[in-house]
């Protein structure tokens, strides 16, 4: 079974939009929260599978991708300055990557930021109280 990649964007009105990226045609959905978008996208995908047999080879393994800017809007609890310090990069540079008119960021840098965020998530999951 194939994974469906979904590009997630957050509009100025706060609505999340998801659009399939790697399948024939396009499946889109929206939601007032990221969770609602995921639920609505699943429903839209189910409807597409019912009407188009070419979607049968794809499963419900969705890979939601978003820009750095939209990620930090979704998770304002993550402090960009602290994350930049943790990574050893300039905090103003990370802020520039996530501004309304973002500075150029290489794919390698984006992957390093993603890796550090995933590492932080694993460390947090290991903590208990």
TAGI-V355306 format. One record per residue. RES is the residue in one letter. PHI is phi in whole degrees, 0 to 359 (none if undefined). OMEGA is omega in degrees with one decimal (* if undefined). Layout:
res=RES phi=PHI omega=OMEGA
res=RES phi=PHI omega=OMEGA
//
This chain:
res=X phi=none omega=-177.5
res=X phi=258 omega=176.9
res=X phi=274 omega=177.0
res=X phi=262 omega=175.8
res=X phi=274 omega=-177.3
res=X phi=234 omega=175.9
res=X phi=276 omega=-178.3
res=X phi=252 omega=176.2
res=X phi=228 omega=177.8
res=X phi=246 omega=-178.6
res=X phi=286 omega=178.3
res=X phi=299 omega=179.1
res=X phi=276 omega=177.9
res=X phi=89 omega=-179.6
res=X phi=277 omega=176.7
res=X phi=270 omega=177.0
res=X phi=237 omega=176.7
res=X phi=234 omega=180.0
res=X phi=228 omega=178.8
res=X phi=297 omega=-175.1
res=X phi=241 omega=-169.0
res=X phi=238 omega=179.0
res=X phi=233 omega=178.4
res=X phi=296 omega=-177.2
res=X phi=72 omega=179.9
res=X phi=217 omega=172.3
res=X phi=243 omega=179.7
res=X phi=229 omega=175.3
res=X phi=203 omega=177.2
res=X phi=223 omega=177.3
res=X phi=188 omega=179.8
res=X phi=281 omega=173.5
res=X phi=220 omega=179.1
res=X phi=296 omega=178.2
res=X phi=298 omega=178.7
res=X phi=296 omega=176.8
res=X phi=301 omega=-178.9
res=X phi=300 omega=178.0
res=X phi=296 omega=-179.4
res=X phi=293 omega=178.6
res=X phi=293 omega=177.6
res=X phi=300 omega=178.2
res=X phi=297 omega=179.9
res=X phi=296 omega=178.4
res=X phi=295 omega=177.9
res=X phi=300 omega=178.4
res=X phi=296 omega=179.0
res=X phi=296 omega=178.2
res=X phi=296 omega=-179.9
res=X phi=292 omega=-173.9
res=X phi=258 omega=-176.3
res=X phi=223 omega=-175.7
res=X phi=294 omega=-179.7
res=X phi=293 omega=178.8
res=X phi=277 omega=-177.9
res=X phi=296 omega=-178.3
res=X phi=284 omega=178.9
res=X phi=260 omega=178.4
res=X phi=250 omega=-176.2
res=X phi=272 omega=176.6
res=X phi=271 omega=-178.6
res=X phi=265 omega=176.4
res=X phi=248 omega=-178.0
res=X phi=273 omega=-179.8
res=X phi=244 omega=176.3
res=X phi=215 omega=177.5
res=X phi=286 omega=176.0
res=X phi=302 omega=-179.8
res=X phi=302 omega=-178.7
res=X phi=291 omega=176.9
res=X phi=300 omega=-177.7
res=X phi=288 omega=170.7
res=X phi=290 omega=-179.1
res=X phi=291 omega=-176.9
res=X phi=235 omega=-178.1
res=X phi=294 omega=178.4
res=X phi=292 omega=179.9
res=X phi=277 omega=-177.3
res=X phi=280 omega=-177.3
res=X phi=297 omega=-179.2
res=X phi=296 omega=179.4
res=X phi=294 omega=178.5
res=X phi=296 omega=178.8
res=X phi=298 omega=177.5
res=X phi=301 omega=179.8
res=X phi=301 omega=-178.9
res=X phi=273 omega=-178.0
res=X phi=78 omega=175.6
res=X phi=242 omega=-179.5
res=X phi=292 omega=-177.6
res=X phi=294 omega=179.0
res=X phi=291 omega=177.6
res=X phi=292 omega=177.1
res=X phi=298 omega=176.9
res=X phi=297 omega=178.2
res=X phi=295 omega=178.9
res=X phi=295 omega=-173.9
res=X phi=247 omega=-178.4
res=X phi=281 omega=178.4
res=X phi=296 omega=174.5
res=X phi=238 omega=-170.9
res=X phi=296 omega=173.1
res=X phi=288 omega=177.4
res=X phi=299 omega=175.4
res=X phi=227 omega=-178.2
res=X phi=288 omega=177.0
res=X phi=299 omega=179.3
res=X phi=300 omega=179.6
res=X phi=294 omega=178.0
res=X phi=300 omega=179.1
res=X phi=296 omega=176.9
res=X phi=295 omega=177.7
res=X phi=295 omega=178.3
res=X phi=301 omega=179.9
res=X phi=300 omega=-179.5
res=X phi=293 omega=177.8
res=X phi=294 omega=177.8
res=X phi=295 omega=177.5
res=X phi=297 omega=177.5
res=X phi=300 omega=179.1
res=X phi=299 omega=178.7
res=X phi=295 omega=178.0
res=X phi=297 omega=179.3
res=X phi=293 omega=179.4
res=X phi=294 omega=-177.7
res=X phi=279 omega=-177.4
res=X phi=272 omega=172.2
res=X phi=226 omega=-177.9
res=X phi=237 omega=*
//
